[in-house]
Amino acid sequence: MRGSADGRPVISWGAVEQAHQIFTPEGDYLTEWTGMGGPNDISRGKDGNFYVAEQGDDGKPAQVCVRDGRGNVPARMEGRHVHGVGVDSRRDTYTGLTEDRSVGTFVRVG
């Protein structure tokens, strides 16, 4: 579960449930994001988007799914066994990969 004491929402996720649940800092349920492979990690970029490391599911590959604050998906980046995710100030995305204990990089163009 991740959240903030400064009024930003608290996000809970479960790989088995294949969903993110979003709550107020006080614990009141707001919404749920579904339609994903089991989420392993989540980071929030300075752009306000959430970068979600998802497991492969139903024939879909492991990926980083970008979601805006409403849960819409403006981008997906296919990866190999994505387990962790981080994003820098330029919105370049870094993934922790379980395969070969390596790191993947997605560099923003444009």
Residue frames as qw, qx, qy, qz and C-alpha x, y, z in Angstrom:
[[0.000, 0.892, 0.453, 0.000, 0.00, 0.00, 0.00],
 [0.434, 0.044, 0.007, 0.900, 1.33, 3.43, -0.87],
 [0.061, -0.872, -0.449, -0.187, 0.03, 6.85, -0.01],
 [0.329, 0.347, -0.169, 0.862, 0.78, 10.25, 1.33],
 [0.239, -0.560, -0.587, 0.534, -0.05, 12.32, 4.38],
 [0.047, -0.279, 0.082, 0.956, -0.38, 15.43, 2.18],
 [0.540, 0.418, 0.248, -0.687, -3.85, 14.60, 0.89],
 [0.416, 0.359, -0.686, -0.477, -2.90, 12.42, -2.06],
 [0.900, -0.102, -0.111, -0.409, -4.73, 9.10, -2.41],
 [0.451, -0.417, 0.786, -0.071, -3.56, 5.84, -0.89],
 [0.724, 0.341, -0.446, -0.402, -3.18, 2.99, -3.38],
 [0.628, -0.280, 0.711, -0.152, -3.40, -0.67, -2.44],
 [0.647, 0.427, -0.479, -0.412, -2.65, -3.44, -4.91],
 [0.705, -0.244, 0.654, -0.122, -2.58, -7.18, -5.10],
 [0.115, 0.364, -0.797, -0.469, -1.07, -9.46, -7.70],
 [0.146, 0.224, 0.963, -0.034, -3.72, -12.10, -7.04],
 [0.270, 0.672, 0.514, -0.459, -6.62, -9.63, -7.26],
 [0.430, 0.269, 0.484, 0.713, -5.11, -8.04, -10.38],
 [0.053, -0.863, -0.376, -0.333, -6.35, -4.64, -9.30],
 [0.262, 0.126, -0.348, 0.891, -5.47, -1.39, -7.57],
 [0.257, -0.780, -0.569, -0.027, -7.83, 0.03, -4.98],
 [0.238, 0.391, -0.114, 0.882, -7.64, 3.76, -4.31],
 [0.423, -0.684, -0.562, 0.195, -8.56, 5.28, -0.94],
 [0.056, -0.917, 0.070, -0.388, -8.50, 8.71, 0.68],
 [0.275, 0.455, -0.662, 0.528, -5.73, 9.25, 3.25],
 [0.501, -0.289, 0.464, -0.671, -8.43, 8.60, 5.88],
 [0.235, -0.065, 0.970, -0.022, -9.17, 5.17, 4.39],
 [0.605, 0.467, 0.369, -0.529, -12.41, 5.87, 2.51],
 [0.580, 0.172, 0.701, 0.379, -12.76, 3.86, -0.72],
 [0.207, 0.584, -0.151, -0.770, -12.66, 5.96, -3.91],
 [0.758, 0.487, -0.208, -0.382, -12.34, 3.62, -6.88],
 [0.759, -0.239, 0.581, 0.171, -10.61, 0.58, -8.30],
 [0.382, 0.633, -0.519, -0.430, -8.44, 0.05, -11.39],
 [0.815, -0.018, 0.577, -0.052, -8.81, -3.36, -13.01],
 [0.770, 0.635, 0.046, -0.036, -7.99, -5.01, -16.34],
 [0.124, 0.809, -0.571, 0.063, -4.33, -5.63, -15.63],
 [0.765, 0.103, -0.602, 0.206, -1.88, -8.42, -15.13],
 [0.677, -0.617, -0.319, 0.244, -0.95, -8.91, -11.49],
 [0.126, 0.915, -0.180, 0.338, 0.66, -5.65, -10.38],
 [0.812, -0.092, -0.338, 0.467, 4.12, -6.00, -8.81],
 [0.396, -0.345, -0.167, 0.834, 5.10, -2.37, -8.20],
 [0.177, 0.868, 0.401, 0.234, 3.95, 1.19, -8.80],
 [0.405, -0.251, -0.063, 0.877, 5.70, 4.57, -9.05],
 [0.197, 0.895, 0.385, -0.112, 4.29, 8.03, -9.58],
 [0.555, 0.263, 0.167, 0.771, 6.04, 10.37, -11.99],
 [0.112, -0.344, -0.171, 0.917, 6.32, 14.14, -11.68],
 [0.209, -0.097, -0.529, -0.817, 3.82, 14.22, -14.56],
 [0.575, -0.080, 0.344, -0.738, 1.19, 12.83, -12.16],
 [0.817, 0.154, -0.436, -0.344, 0.94, 9.51, -14.01],
 [0.728, -0.409, 0.527, -0.160, 1.31, 6.16, -12.30],
 [0.477, 0.499, -0.700, -0.182, 3.76, 3.63, -13.75],
 [0.829, -0.240, 0.362, -0.352, 2.67, 0.08, -12.92],
 [0.102, 0.393, -0.901, -0.156, 4.84, -3.04, -13.28],
 [0.831, 0.046, 0.156, -0.532, 2.44, -5.79, -14.38],
 [0.482, -0.184, 0.849, 0.116, 2.90, -9.54, -14.70],
 [0.276, 0.092, -0.717, -0.633, 2.05, -11.25, -17.96],
 [0.438, 0.194, 0.706, -0.522, -1.54, -12.52, -17.99],
 [0.665, 0.518, 0.472, -0.256, -3.89, -14.32, -20.41],
 [0.730, 0.407, 0.344, 0.429, -1.30, -14.32, -23.18],
 [0.125, 0.966, -0.045, 0.222, -0.39, -10.65, -22.64],
 [0.675, 0.256, -0.400, 0.564, 3.30, -10.01, -21.93],
 [0.467, -0.597, -0.315, 0.571, 4.70, -8.47, -18.75],
 [0.286, 0.651, 0.242, 0.661, 4.66, -4.70, -19.14],
 [0.146, -0.282, -0.348, 0.882, 4.80, -1.27, -17.62],
 [0.025, 0.708, 0.635, 0.308, 1.34, 0.26, -17.84],
 [0.115, 0.038, -0.165, 0.979, 1.06, 4.05, -17.56],
 [0.153, -0.685, -0.708, -0.084, -2.18, 5.22, -15.91],
 [0.003, -0.510, 0.049, -0.859, -3.34, 8.77, -15.38],
 [0.140, -0.132, 0.621, -0.760, -4.96, 9.83, -12.10],
 [0.712, 0.069, 0.103, -0.691, -8.35, 8.53, -13.29],
 [0.705, -0.099, 0.701, -0.033, -6.99, 5.10, -14.24],
 [0.719, 0.670, -0.005, -0.187, -7.01, 5.69, -18.01],
 [0.776, -0.227, 0.422, 0.411, -4.15, 4.00, -19.90],
 [0.354, 0.867, -0.161, -0.311, -2.30, 6.36, -22.28],
 [0.422, 0.635, -0.645, -0.054, 0.65, 3.96, -22.78],
 [0.936, -0.266, 0.228, -0.030, 1.93, 0.42, -22.28],
 [0.237, 0.736, -0.632, -0.053, 5.56, -0.68, -22.57],
 [0.978, -0.019, -0.189, -0.081, 6.19, -4.38, -23.05],
 [0.100, -0.729, 0.649, -0.192, 8.97, -5.85, -20.90],
 [0.689, 0.100, -0.717, 0.024, 10.41, -9.14, -19.69],
 [0.649, -0.387, -0.596, 0.272, 9.32, -10.31, -16.25],
 [0.021, 0.591, -0.139, 0.795, 8.89, -6.76, -14.93],
 [0.562, -0.433, -0.651, 0.270, 8.97, -6.83, -11.13],
 [0.291, -0.653, -0.266, 0.647, 9.87, -3.28, -10.10],
 [0.367, 0.686, 0.347, 0.524, 9.48, 0.13, -11.72],
 [0.299, -0.642, -0.159, 0.688, 10.81, 3.65, -11.24],
 [0.412, 0.759, 0.329, 0.382, 10.53, 6.84, -13.28],
 [0.463, -0.234, -0.107, 0.848, 12.85, 9.84, -13.32],
 [0.085, 0.649, 0.213, -0.726, 12.14, 13.55, -13.82],
 [0.175, 0.354, -0.547, -0.738, 12.44, 13.18, -17.62],
 [0.831, 0.132, 0.192, -0.506, 9.85, 10.36, -17.51],
 [0.483, 0.382, -0.784, -0.078, 12.45, 7.79, -18.53],
 [0.855, -0.320, 0.094, -0.397, 11.31, 4.51, -16.99],
 [0.167, 0.475, -0.852, 0.142, 13.50, 1.88, -15.30],
 [0.889, -0.190, -0.147, -0.391, 12.40, -1.67, -14.59],
 [0.324, -0.461, 0.811, -0.158, 13.73, -4.32, -12.25],
 [0.782, 0.220, -0.427, -0.398, 13.60, -7.60, -14.13],
 [0.796, -0.372, 0.452, -0.155, 13.60, -11.01, -12.51],
 [0.914, 0.370, 0.072, 0.148, 14.99, -12.54, -15.71],
 [0.709, 0.342, -0.181, 0.589, 18.79, -12.59, -15.46],
 [0.450, -0.693, -0.279, 0.489, 18.53, -10.18, -12.48],
 [0.403, 0.188, 0.278, 0.852, 18.78, -7.24, -14.81],
 [0.089, 0.613, 0.283, -0.733, 17.46, -3.70, -15.33],
 [0.392, 0.528, 0.598, 0.458, 15.43, -2.53, -18.31],
 [0.091, -0.444, -0.069, 0.889, 15.16, 1.05, -19.55],
 [0.319, 0.707, 0.576, 0.259, 12.49, 2.86, -21.55],
 [0.271, -0.271, 0.018, 0.924, 13.74, 6.26, -22.73],
 [0.310, 0.772, 0.443, -0.335, 11.14, 8.89, -23.54],
 [0.382, 0.102, 0.465, 0.792, 11.43, 10.25, -27.08],
 [0.006, 0.602, 0.481, 0.638, 9.92, 13.63, -27.94]]
